[in-house]
Amino acid sequence: MSTEQTVTRADVCAAAIADAFKDDGEIFASPMGMLPMLGVRLARLTSNPDLVISDGESLFLAGTPPLFAKADKVEGWIPFRRVFDVVAYGKRHVMMGATQVDRFGNQNISAIGDFDRPTRQLLGSRGAPGNTVNNRTSYWVPRHSPRVFVEAVDVVSGVGPTRAAEAGPAAARFNDIHRIVSDLAVLDVDGPGRTLRLLSVHPGVSVDQVLEASGCAIHVGDDDVPETRTPTTEELLVIREVLDPKGLRFKEVPQPKEES
């Protein structure tokens, strides 16, 4: 079986996440979640060796270990209180999750339902407001659905470009919603009026499928929407033999039965 035939959706998502970080240069990459961590480490080993990564707790890593492996090469110390210094300084690209993302790139991880009487409590805004007004921010959505991509989020946790501009220059200056990678597609917020725009659809996914799985309008340009690229042979080897030999990525993007 050829490499092309054995590429899985999880592999494509990891490469798409890596591409979101490939042009950042020397910047602190802060992935939150398994696939973001895999994609960031893939980028560091392939397209952007200057990325600065941590173990997610208190150490800057000199090496690039497999997912959840103990760091064997350490180059610095970053306790939790120092993370806020990096957030304020700005040389950071964070990829967060999103329970909801709306048409204007606002994100919600706080609560579902009416603001005065929500029906479900989530994580809370946590670092989302500070991240989105200080640092380049991307989102990872493992289940693209109308419940996630909505016309208006119930609570604004992460701030999109329009709302940041309305808040004034201090909020808008460093606001940079860079990429939204889901299990179906890659998007940004460079559509008309700084709204969601479809950049690519993953192999085996159509534009119509993405639009039907979204609860808000998504801009599709006049040109044909390209297919998200598949990982190179080198990237597949790094993903499967170096970073994720246990196949942990399939917990977020399950492997179809025919690919098992």
C-alpha positions in Angstrom: 0.0 0.0 0.0 1.4 3.4 -0.9 2.1 6.2 1.6 -0.6 8.3 0.0 -3.2 5.6 0.6 -2.4 5.2 4.2 -2.6 8.9 5.2 -5.2 9.3 7.9 -7.4 12.4 8.7 -5.4 12.7 12.0 -2.2 12.9 10.0 -3.6 15.6 7.8 -4.8 17.6 10.8 -1.4 17.4 12.4 0.3 18.7 9.3 -2.3 21.5 9.0 -1.5 22.6 12.5 2.2 22.4 11.8 1.6 24.7 8.8 -0.1 27.3 11.1 3.3 27.6 12.9 5.7 27.2 10.1 6.4 30.9 9.4 6.5 32.1 13.0 10.2 31.9 13.4 11.6 32.1 16.9 8.4 32.4 19.0 7.0 30.6 22.0 4.5 28.0 20.8 1.7 27.2 23.3 -0.4 24.3 22.1 -3.3 23.3 24.3 -4.5 19.7 23.6 -3.1 16.6 22.0 -3.3 17.4 18.3 -2.0 21.0 18.8 1.0 19.6 20.7 1.6 17.0 17.9 1.4 19.7 15.2 3.7 22.1 17.0 6.3 19.5 17.6 6.0 18.3 14.0 6.6 21.9 12.9 9.7 22.2 15.1 11.2 19.0 13.6 10.4 19.9 10.0 9.4 23.4 8.9 10.3 25.7 11.8 13.2 24.5 14.0 13.3 27.9 15.7 10.0 27.3 17.6 10.4 27.5 21.4 8.4 24.8 23.1 7.8 23.8 26.7 6.6 20.7 28.6 3.4 22.5 29.4 4.4 22.8 33.0 7.6 24.7 33.9 10.4 23.8 31.4 11.6 25.1 28.1 12.7 22.1 26.0 15.9 21.8 24.0 14.8 18.5 22.5 11.5 17.6 20.9 10.2 14.5 22.8 7.2 12.3 21.8 3.8 13.2 23.1 3.7 13.1 26.9 7.2 11.7 27.2 9.5 13.0 29.9 11.8 15.8 28.7 15.4 14.6 28.3 16.9 17.9 27.2 16.0 21.2 29.0 17.1 24.7 28.1 15.2 26.9 30.5 12.7 27.4 33.2 9.2 28.9 32.8 7.1 28.6 36.0 3.5 29.5 35.7 3.9 33.1 36.9 6.5 33.8 34.1 4.0 32.7 31.4 2.1 35.9 32.0 5.3 37.9 31.3 5.5 36.1 27.9 1.8 36.7 27.3 2.2 40.4 27.9 5.4 40.6 25.8 3.8 39.1 22.8 6.3 36.7 21.1 3.9 33.8 21.4 1.5 31.8 19.3 -1.2 29.9 21.3 -3.5 27.3 19.8 -6.5 26.8 22.0 -9.6 24.7 21.8 -13.1 26.2 21.2 -16.5 25.0 22.4 -18.0 27.7 20.1 -16.5 29.9 17.3 -18.7 32.4 15.7 -18.7 34.0 12.2 -16.5 36.9 13.5 -13.9 34.7 15.0 -15.0 35.1 18.6 -14.4 32.0 20.8 -16.3 30.6 23.8 -15.0 28.2 26.4 -16.9 29.7 29.3 -20.6 28.7 29.3 -23.4 27.6 27.0 -26.8 29.3 27.1 -28.1 32.7 28.0 -25.5 34.8 29.8 -27.8 35.5 32.8 -28.8 31.8 33.2 -26.4 29.5 31.3 -27.4 25.9 30.9 -23.8 24.5 31.0 -20.7 25.7 32.8 -17.5 25.1 30.9 -13.8 26.0 31.7 -14.3 29.7 32.1 -12.5 32.3 30.1 -9.2 31.5 31.6 -6.4 33.0 29.5 -8.5 33.4 26.3 -9.0 37.2 26.6 -5.4 37.9 27.3 -4.2 35.5 24.6 -6.3 37.1 21.9 -5.4 40.7 22.6 -1.7 40.0 23.1 -0.6 37.0 21.0 -1.2 35.3 17.7 -4.0 32.8 18.4 -5.2 29.8 16.5 -8.0 27.3 17.3 -8.3 23.5 17.1 -11.8 22.0 16.7 -11.8 18.2 16.7 -15.5 17.9 15.9 -16.7 20.4 13.2 -20.4 20.8 13.8 -23.2 23.5 13.9 -23.0 23.5 17.7 -19.4 24.7 17.4 -19.5 27.0 14.5 -22.3 29.4 15.4 -23.6 32.8 14.3 -22.8 34.3 17.7 -21.1 32.7 20.7 -23.0 32.6 23.9 -20.1 34.1 25.9 -17.0 35.8 24.4 -13.9 34.3 25.8 -11.4 34.7 23.0 -11.8 38.1 21.1 -12.2 38.2 17.4 -10.8 41.0 15.2 -14.0 43.0 14.9 -14.7 43.1 18.6 -11.1 43.9 19.3 -11.2 46.8 16.9 -14.4 48.1 18.6 -12.6 47.9 22.0 -9.9 50.3 20.8 -6.3 50.3 19.6 -4.9 48.7 22.7 -7.1 45.6 22.2 -6.7 45.5 18.4 -3.0 46.2 18.0 -1.8 42.6 18.6 -5.1 40.8 17.9 -4.2 38.1 15.3 -6.6 35.2 14.9 -4.4 33.2 12.6 -6.0 29.8 11.8 -8.9 27.6 12.7 -8.1 23.9 12.1 -11.0 21.4 12.4 -11.3 17.8 11.5 -12.9 18.8 8.2 -11.1 22.0 7.1 -8.8 24.9 7.6 -10.3 28.4 8.0 -9.2 32.0 8.9 -11.0 35.3 9.6 -10.1 37.1 6.4 -13.5 36.9 4.8 -15.6 40.0 4.1 -15.9 42.1 7.2 -13.2 40.0 9.0 -15.4 36.9 9.0 -14.7 33.2 8.7 -13.2 32.1 5.4 -12.7 28.6 4.1 -9.1 28.1 3.1 -9.0 24.3 2.4 -11.0 21.1 2.9 -9.4 17.9 4.1 -9.0 15.0 1.6 -12.4 13.2 1.2 -14.3 16.3 2.4 -16.4 18.6 0.1 -17.1 22.3 0.5 -20.8 21.5 0.9 -20.0 19.1 3.7 -18.2 21.8 5.6 -21.0 24.4 5.0 -23.6 21.9 6.1 -21.6 21.1 9.3 -21.5 24.8 10.2 -24.2 26.8 12.0 -23.1 30.1 10.5 -22.1 31.6 7.1 -18.6 30.8 6.0 -17.1 32.7 3.1 -16.1 30.7 0.1 -14.1 32.6 -2.5 -14.7 32.7 -6.3 -11.8 30.2 -6.9 -12.1 26.5 -6.1 -11.3 25.7 -2.5 -8.1 23.7 -2.5 -7.6 20.4 -0.7 -5.6 20.5 2.6 -2.2 19.1 1.8 -1.3 15.6 2.9 1.9 15.2 5.0 5.1 14.4 3.2 6.8 11.0 3.7 9.3 12.7 6.1 6.4 14.2 8.2 4.6 10.8 8.3 7.7 9.1 9.6 8.1 11.9 12.3 4.4 11.6 13.3 4.2 7.8 13.4 7.7 6.8 14.6 9.0 9.7 16.6 6.2 11.9 18.0 3.2 9.6 18.3 4.2 5.9 17.9 1.3 4.9 20.2 -1.3 6.5 17.9 -2.7 8.8 20.6 -3.8 11.2 17.9 -6.7 8.9 17.0 -8.3 9.6 20.4 -9.2 13.1 19.0 -9.6 12.2 15.3 -10.6 8.6 15.1 -9.2 6.3 12.5 -11.8 5.0 10.1 -12.3 1.3 10.3 -11.0 0.7 6.8 -7.7 2.4 7.8 -7.3 0.5 11.0 
